[in-house]
Amino acid sequence: MKKLNKLVVAGMATFLMAVGTTTGAQAAYSIDYTYAFNANQGSAQLATHSFVIMHEAGLEAPGRKIAANMKNNYTPYTAYSTFVVGDGGRVYQVGEPGYVSYAAGNANGYSPVQIELQRTYDKGEFAKNYATYIELARDYAKKYGIPLTLDAGGAGTPGIKSHLWITQNIWGDHVDPYGYLASMGVSKAKLANDLAKGTTNVGGGNTTPTNPTKPTTPSNSNVPAGFTPENGTFVNGDTPIMNRIGAASFNAAQGGYLPAFASWKYDSWKRVGNYVMIHHVYNGVHVFLPVRYNSTAWGTFK
């Protein structure tokens, strides 16, 4: 099957957050979709909303190269995180939030978001990366109803978790991110405080509370919330497929059938349970078509 590979989110969508500082300045992070998985990559399994897992890359490399390596070398058995933070506070999406990523062994199924932090010894770059690392974790913890506590309790206690905590309580042998953070002046106590309260201050001293908004979808009037923008054409296989009107749900109103071997242009896609649905707007109406169940696509993409 030809991969669905025409990702056309050129550049990035910016998610502005009102971040209070002592000077009243505004801060923001952006999510870059250049290395985001396509509809044939990544797990189709929804994760339970227990943990946001914090990682550190382990080797000094730009964030974009870490993300590109995860995408370009993807197999169902290779490790990847949901996001990579690096390159001066940029966020690269790799896996899809809400679904299982493969970076923490037996804990993967409990974490809708796993975050990788670029290793850099440039203090200015680290400061920007760290501030984004904190805000991204806080935003998604709030989105999924996960407590803003760090490494609290045992295996059944939800919250934000380090990879070290996963090793100590569930599975594995990794100890990140504490060694690297300590080398840059961030203790475990400071990390816990910043995750709980928010900060833009790196290297000790008083933390500065923040008031971030939750992540939103990229700006595109036709793309529904939660869908990944991507322009392409689906060519159906040998069985007609019923589309749905108004919502990406099998409970939504039935539209018509896409005939066998017919083509269907789309502007975005989303995993809905074990399915992938694609979307387009026809005469002002949002139309959704299921095109994949788990790893089986019902046609080809071009």
SVG drawing of the C-alpha trace seen along z (x, -y; Angstrom):
<svg xmlns="http://www.w3.org/2000/svg" viewBox="-28 -45 55 50">
<polyline fill="none" stroke="black" stroke-width="0.4" points="0.0,0.0 1.3,-3.4 1.8,-5.5 -0.2,-8.5 2.7,-10.8 1.6,-14.2 1.9,-16.1 1.4,-19.7 1.5,-21.5 4.4,-23.7 6.3,-25.2 4.2,-25.3 1.2,-26.4 1.8,-28.7 0.0,-28.2 0.2,-31.5 0.2,-31.3 -0.1,-34.3 2.9,-33.7 3.4,-36.2 6.9,-37.4 8.4,-40.0 8.5,-42.4 5.0,-41.6 6.3,-40.1 4.4,-37.5 5.9,-34.1 4.8,-31.5 5.8,-28.1 5.1,-26.7 4.3,-23.2 6.1,-22.2 4.4,-19.4 7.2,-18.8 8.1,-15.4 4.6,-14.4 3.7,-10.9 1.2,-10.3 -1.9,-8.1 0.1,-4.9 2.6,-5.6 2.3,-5.3 0.0,-3.3 -3.7,-3.2 -4.2,-2.4 -5.6,-5.1 -3.7,-5.7 -5.3,-5.9 -5.0,-9.4 -2.7,-8.5 0.8,-9.9 2.6,-12.7 6.1,-11.2 9.2,-13.5 12.3,-12.3 15.7,-13.7 17.4,-12.7 20.7,-11.5 22.8,-12.7 23.6,-16.2 21.7,-16.9 19.3,-19.5 15.7,-18.9 14.7,-18.7 17.2,-15.9 15.8,-13.9 12.3,-14.3 13.4,-13.5 15.1,-10.4 11.9,-9.2 9.8,-9.8 12.3,-8.6 13.3,-5.4 9.8,-4.5 8.8,-0.9 6.1,0.6 9.0,1.6 11.1,-1.5 11.0,-4.1 9.4,-7.5 7.8,-10.2 4.8,-12.4 6.8,-15.6 10.4,-16.7 11.3,-20.1 14.4,-21.8 16.1,-24.4 15.3,-27.3 11.8,-26.4 10.3,-24.8 8.0,-21.8 8.2,-19.1 5.2,-16.8 6.0,-13.2 3.3,-10.9 -0.3,-11.9 -1.4,-13.2 -3.9,-10.9 -2.4,-7.7 0.3,-5.4 3.9,-6.4 6.8,-3.9 9.4,-5.6 8.7,-4.1 8.2,-0.4 5.3,1.1 4.2,-2.4 3.3,-3.5 -0.3,-2.5 -0.9,-4.9 0.5,-8.0 -1.3,-10.1 1.8,-12.4 5.5,-11.7 7.9,-14.6 11.6,-14.4 14.0,-17.3 16.9,-18.1 20.3,-18.0 22.2,-21.2 24.9,-22.9 24.1,-26.3 22.6,-28.0 20.4,-30.4 19.0,-27.7 18.4,-25.4 16.5,-28.2 14.1,-28.5 13.8,-24.7 13.2,-24.2 10.4,-26.9 8.6,-25.2 9.2,-21.7 7.4,-22.9 4.5,-24.6 3.9,-21.8 3.7,-19.2 1.4,-21.5 -0.9,-22.2 -1.3,-18.5 -1.6,-17.4 -4.5,-19.8 -6.0,-18.7 -6.1,-15.1 -7.0,-15.7 -3.7,-14.5 -2.4,-16.0 0.5,-18.5 2.5,-16.4 6.0,-15.0 6.8,-11.4 4.2,-11.1 3.1,-7.7 3.4,-4.3 2.4,-2.7 -1.3,-3.4 -0.9,-7.1 -1.5,-9.5 0.6,-12.5 3.6,-13.8 6.4,-11.2 10.1,-11.2 11.5,-8.2 13.4,-7.4 10.1,-7.0 8.9,-4.7 12.0,-2.6 11.6,-2.5 7.8,-1.8 6.9,0.0 9.6,1.1 13.0,0.4 16.5,-1.0 16.4,-4.6 17.1,-7.4 16.4,-10.6 15.9,-13.5 17.4,-14.3 21.2,-14.0 21.0,-16.3 18.7,-18.8 21.0,-18.9 24.0,-19.7 22.1,-22.8 21.1,-23.9 17.6,-22.4 17.1,-20.2 14.2,-17.7 12.6,-20.0 12.7,-22.9 11.3,-20.8 8.4,-19.7 7.7,-23.2 7.8,-24.5 5.5,-21.8 3.1,-22.6 3.2,-26.4 4.7,-27.2 7.9,-29.2 10.0,-31.1 13.0,-31.3 15.8,-28.8 18.8,-28.3 17.2,-28.8 15.6,-31.7 11.9,-32.5 9.5,-30.8 7.2,-33.0 3.6,-31.7 2.1,-31.2 -1.4,-31.1 -1.2,-29.1 -4.1,-28.2 -4.7,-24.7 -3.3,-23.7 -5.5,-24.4 -5.7,-23.1 -3.7,-24.7 -5.4,-27.7 -7.5,-26.4 -11.2,-27.2 -12.0,-23.9 -10.1,-21.5 -12.1,-20.3 -10.7,-20.4 -8.4,-17.5 -7.7,-16.7 -4.3,-16.8 -4.2,-18.9 -3.0,-17.0 -4.0,-17.4 -4.3,-14.2 -6.6,-11.8 -7.9,-8.5 -8.6,-5.8 -11.1,-3.3 -10.6,0.5 -13.2,3.0 -15.9,2.3 -18.1,-0.8 -17.6,-2.9 -20.4,-4.9 -19.4,-8.4 -20.8,-10.4 -22.1,-13.9 -21.3,-16.6 -19.1,-14.6 -16.4,-12.0 -18.6,-9.4 -20.3,-6.2 -23.3,-7.6 -23.5,-10.7 -25.9,-10.9 -25.2,-8.7 -24.3,-10.4 -23.7,-8.3 -21.3,-5.6 -18.0,-6.1 -18.1,-3.5 -15.5,-0.9 -12.3,-2.2 -13.6,-5.8 -11.4,-8.8 -12.1,-11.1 -10.0,-14.3 -9.4,-15.2 -7.8,-18.0 -7.2,-16.3 -7.4,-13.1 -7.8,-11.8 -7.7,-8.5 -11.2,-7.7 -10.9,-4.7 -9.4,-1.9 -10.2,-3.8 -8.7,-6.6 -11.2,-9.0 -10.5,-11.6 -12.4,-14.8 -13.5,-17.3 -16.1,-20.1 -18.8,-19.6 -21.2,-22.5 -20.4,-23.9 -21.0,-20.5 -18.3,-18.6 -18.1,-15.0 -16.0,-12.2 -14.9,-8.9 -13.4,-5.9 -10.4,-4.6 -8.4,-2.4 -9.1,0.0 -6.0,0.6 -3.2,1.3 -5.4,2.2 -6.1,-0.5 -9.2,-0.1 -7.6,-1.7 -4.5,-3.6 -3.4,-7.3 -1.8,-9.7"/>
</svg>
